[in-house]
Every structure is written in C-alpha cells, then in structure tokens.
Amino acid sequence: MEIAENAALVVVDVQQGFEEEACWGPRDNPEADGNIAELIDAWQTSGRPVVFVRHDSRKPDSPLREGYAGNAFKGYVEERRGKGTGPELFLTKTVNSAFYGTPDLDAWLREAGVRQIVVAGIQTNMCAETTARMGGNLGYEVFFALDATYTFDAVGPWGWKLSARELSRATAVTLHGGGFARVVRSQELVAAAR
C-alpha cells in the first residue's frame, strides 16, 4: 500500500458523548480508540495533514449537542490537536458527511493538492461511512481504517435488529464492494506512513 506524502487523515466525531452507553447501547471494536490514537500519531509524526471533525448535533437531547460535555473530543484526541508538524484542520458539521462541514473540507484538501484520504472515527456505518462514500464520489482515493472505527447495535424498520459487528461488516462490504473506498487495517496504514 502506498500512502502519499500529503494523504490526509480525517478523524470523524471522536467525541465524549459516544461514551454514554445508556444512550447508544452496545458497541463493537473496543480497540478502536487505541487504533485511532496510533493513526493520529503516525500522521502527525510524518508531517501529513490531519482533519479533526466534530459533530454539533442540533437535537436538544443528543449527547453530541453544543454546550454539553459530550460534544467535546475524547481526551486522547484533544491532547493531540496542534501537536503535528503538518497541516491541521478543525471542522464542525451538523450532518453525517464531513464534506458538508465548516470550513469546506473539499476546498481545503484540493487547495493542498490532496488526492488521498484516510477515514477513521465514529460511527462506522454513519458519519465515517458517509464521509468515505462522499470522498469516493468526489474523486479521492479513500482508505477506510475499519478497526479504527466503531458503532452500536441498531434497530431498523419492521423491528429488524443488527449488531454493531454486523453493521461494521456491512459497511466494509458496501464501501469495498461498491468501489467507494479501500477497506484496510490501521496497522497497514501506520506502516505505510512511516
């Protein structure tokens, strides 16, 4: 795997509100936070760009709403902000895709000549997947670090239930099989970034 010198790591919604298990229910991939931290470290050490995305929910009872403690980045992310030798962008969004945030992610990446992005964060099948899909649609080469994401069990129409693990696998199959992104493990990316 070849990672460009200016490939951007897009860290999606790694916020304290996702620790509120009573709200979200059971999650998968307990190693995700460690893998996200390792990716940030590898990107920052190599001088590559890192994008920190925060979801500012408009729902008054959301653990991710502005003004609530859960809106803040998890501690390990917050303590890494501003520590890299490369470019860094902080953006906020109110919808799933980081490409519909402020400031404009696509414009920032294009201005820097970035053609490759790596997506990590929360939730696998929601904002991380949507950002990866849109990145693919916009013509970026997208790497999706599946083990640096996690999600929660969910209920859909007609009472259909899927576990977090099933949802993550569905995301991997959709992104990979649909040609939106190359689904990889974080260790492959860390090794390629060194």
C-alpha atoms as one frame of an Amber mdcrd trajectory, in Angstrom:
protein
   0.000   0.000   0.000   1.306   3.415  -0.939   0.321   6.401   1.117   1.055
   9.800  -0.403   3.237  12.271   1.490   0.213  14.573   1.732  -2.519  11.963
   2.346  -4.953  13.433   4.883  -6.237  11.581   7.938  -9.882  12.523   8.600
 -10.784  11.785  12.235 -14.564  11.777  12.418 -16.562  12.587  15.570 -14.350
  11.032  18.245 -16.382  12.735  20.975 -17.077  12.115  24.643 -20.814  11.793
  24.052 -20.256   8.391  22.439 -19.191   7.067  25.863 -22.794   7.373  27.102
 -23.757   3.724  26.803 -27.274   4.342  28.114 -27.923   6.420  25.003 -26.198
   4.294  22.363 -26.263   0.710  23.658 -23.665  -1.995  22.994 -20.728  -1.156
  20.707 -18.162  -3.165  18.797 -14.388  -2.927  18.396 -13.021  -1.984  21.836
  -9.586  -1.492  20.222 -10.807   1.386  18.033  -9.707   4.232  20.303  -6.155
   2.877  20.550  -6.020   2.447  16.772  -7.330   5.979  16.173  -4.680   7.392
  18.536  -1.958   5.428  16.743  -3.090   6.711  13.343  -3.084  10.313  14.574
   0.425   9.832  15.998   1.724   8.302  12.754   0.197  11.094  10.659   1.447
  13.865  12.903   4.960  12.401  13.163   5.209  12.093   9.380   4.030  15.687
   8.819   0.903  14.620   6.953  -2.325  16.624   7.267  -4.866  15.716   9.938
  -8.504  16.804   9.935 -10.421  16.770  13.228 -14.181  16.643  12.679 -16.711
  17.404  15.431 -20.425  16.716  15.171 -22.518  19.533  16.613 -25.909  17.871
  16.902 -28.987  20.052  16.581 -31.091  17.584  18.593 -31.748  19.087  22.046
 -31.279  15.758  23.866 -28.246  14.490  21.924 -25.047  13.708  23.851 -23.260
  15.474  20.951 -25.139  18.789  21.214 -23.210  22.034  21.526 -22.787  23.295
  25.083 -22.925  19.763  26.530 -19.817  17.955  27.847 -20.333  15.119  25.351
 -19.752  17.495  22.445 -16.034  17.708  23.294 -13.444  15.457  21.696 -12.337
  12.453  23.732  -9.296  13.309  25.830  -6.754  11.399  23.735  -7.871  13.305
  20.622  -7.983  16.725  22.265  -4.478  16.302  23.694  -3.114  15.504  20.208
  -4.609  18.532  18.472  -1.978  21.032  17.398   0.885  18.602  18.045   1.665
  17.612  14.445   4.306  19.030  12.147   1.928  19.050   9.184  -1.233  20.993
   8.318  -4.241  20.596  10.591  -7.905  21.442  10.079 -10.696  21.558  12.643
 -14.203  21.477  11.230 -17.691  21.158  12.607 -20.748  19.625  10.994 -24.415
  19.038  11.737 -24.997  16.210   9.219 -23.295  12.877   8.503 -20.659  13.841
   5.941 -17.546  15.785   6.917 -17.706  17.196   3.379 -20.752  19.221   4.494
 -18.957  20.912   7.373 -17.425  24.283   8.131 -14.908  25.137   6.816 -15.243
  23.353   3.468 -13.215  20.112   3.606 -13.164  19.526  -0.148 -11.853  23.051
  -0.816  -9.169  22.687   1.872  -7.992  19.321   0.504  -7.964  20.497  -3.122
  -6.077  23.674  -2.263  -3.405  21.493  -0.611  -3.302  19.119  -3.595  -4.503
  16.171  -1.507  -5.838  13.225  -3.523  -5.814  10.505  -0.831  -7.752  10.471
   2.421  -7.892   8.019   5.311 -11.154   7.891   7.260 -11.343   6.823  10.919
 -13.745   7.588  13.766 -17.300   7.137  14.948 -19.756   5.741  13.929 -18.569
   3.172  11.403 -21.856   2.929   9.484 -22.958   6.530   9.925 -20.643   9.553
   9.695 -17.447   7.624   8.943 -19.097   5.650   6.128 -20.907   8.694   4.728
 -17.665  10.698   4.672 -15.856   7.830   2.915 -18.635   7.400   0.344 -18.725
  11.098  -0.448 -14.930  11.242  -0.647 -15.027   8.450  -3.213 -17.757  10.235
  -5.151 -15.666  13.409  -5.184 -12.750  11.541  -6.745 -10.473  10.997  -3.746
  -8.660   7.727  -3.222 -10.188   6.713   0.100  -8.744   4.309   2.658 -11.218
   3.256   5.361  -9.496   2.142   8.572 -12.182  -0.292   9.699 -10.530  -1.215
  13.010 -10.176   2.497  13.833 -13.970   2.896  13.807 -16.813   1.592  15.908
 -20.577   1.642  16.032 -23.526   0.432  18.073 -26.312  -2.135  17.803 -29.271
  -0.698  15.921 -32.932  -1.316  15.139 -34.342  -0.563  11.698 -37.732  -0.893
  10.020 -40.084  -3.731  10.953 -38.121  -4.342  14.128 -35.073  -5.591  12.228
 -32.042  -5.618  14.505 -28.382  -5.693  13.590 -25.476  -5.920  15.979 -22.673
  -3.369  15.860 -20.404  -6.065  14.421 -22.893  -6.867  11.657 -23.264  -3.179
  10.818 -19.474  -2.737  10.641 -19.171  -5.733   8.337 -21.960  -4.367   6.140
 -20.120  -1.031   5.917 -16.890  -2.799   4.950 -18.630  -4.829   2.249 -20.520
  -1.812   0.893 -17.511   0.516   0.770 -15.142  -2.083  -0.625 -17.579  -3.862
  -2.944 -19.110  -0.596  -4.127 -15.749   0.904  -5.017 -16.142   3.833  -2.600
 -13.044   3.038  -0.559 -10.318   0.514   0.119 -11.081  -1.052   3.500  -7.859
  -1.663   5.428  -6.486  -2.238   8.929  -4.923   0.639  10.805  -1.587  -1.173
  11.183  -1.224  -1.297   7.386  -1.684   2.476   7.273   0.702   3.152  10.156
   3.377   1.007   8.495   2.853   2.747   5.138   3.051   6.199   6.747   6.458
   5.550   8.325
